[in-house]
Amino acid sequence: MLSVLAPCVLPVIPVIFAGGLSAETNARTLRILFSALFCIFLFTFILKVSTAFIAIPTSTRATLSGLIIVLYGCTLLFPQA
């Protein structure tokens, strides 16, 4: 379930508010907010629809996701290798 308070969404909040503070009206703030919400919704919807047709067990998806995160962490730990 997608949550507004998910850790991946929290770093975006200051960018949204900072973009809105520089505007003379609230129109820019609302455009930034709704475009971010639309992109998050669209990405989640496409991901959910595309994975609904793939018959992979949930445990395999979880293992694969964990492996990708570990590999990404290794590239951050050892950037020269």
C-alpha positions in Angstrom: 0.0 0.0 0.0 1.3 3.4 -1.0 1.5 5.9 1.9 2.2 9.6 1.9 4.5 9.1 4.9 6.6 6.5 3.2 10.3 7.1 3.6 10.9 7.6 -0.1 8.4 10.4 -0.2 9.7 12.4 2.7 12.8 13.8 1.0 10.6 15.3 -1.8 8.4 17.3 0.6 10.9 20.2 1.1 11.4 20.5 -2.7 7.6 20.9 -3.1 7.3 23.5 -0.4 10.4 25.4 -1.5 9.1 25.5 -5.1 5.9 26.9 -3.8 7.5 29.6 -1.6 9.2 31.2 -4.6 5.9 31.7 -6.4 3.8 34.8 -6.2 0.6 32.8 -6.2 -0.4 29.4 -5.0 -0.9 28.1 -8.6 2.7 27.0 -8.9 2.6 25.2 -5.5 -0.5 23.4 -6.6 1.0 22.5 -10.0 4.1 21.1 -8.3 2.1 19.2 -5.7 -0.4 17.7 -8.2 2.3 16.8 -10.8 4.3 14.9 -8.1 1.1 13.1 -6.9 0.2 12.2 -10.5 3.7 10.8 -11.2 3.6 8.7 -8.0 0.1 7.4 -8.8 1.0 6.7 -12.4 4.2 4.8 -11.6 2.5 2.8 -8.9 -0.5 2.0 -11.2 1.8 0.9 -14.1 3.9 -1.2 -11.8 0.9 -2.9 -10.2 -0.8 -3.6 -13.5 2.4 -4.9 -15.2 3.3 -7.2 -12.3 -0.3 -8.6 -12.1 0.3 -10.6 -15.3 3.6 -12.1 -14.2 3.3 -15.4 -12.2 6.2 -15.0 -9.9 5.8 -15.9 -6.2 5.9 -13.1 -3.7 8.9 -14.6 -1.9 10.9 -14.6 -5.1 10.0 -10.9 -5.7 11.0 -10.0 -2.2 14.4 -11.9 -2.6 15.1 -10.2 -5.9 14.2 -6.8 -4.5 16.5 -7.3 -1.5 19.3 -8.5 -3.8 19.0 -5.3 -5.9 19.1 -3.1 -2.8 22.2 -5.0 -1.5 24.0 -4.6 -4.9 23.1 -0.9 -5.0 24.5 -0.5 -1.5 27.7 -2.3 -2.6 28.2 0.2 -5.4 27.9 3.0 -2.9 30.4 1.4 -0.6 32.9 0.6 -3.3 32.5 3.2 -6.0 36.0 2.7 -7.6 35.6 -1.1 -8.1 
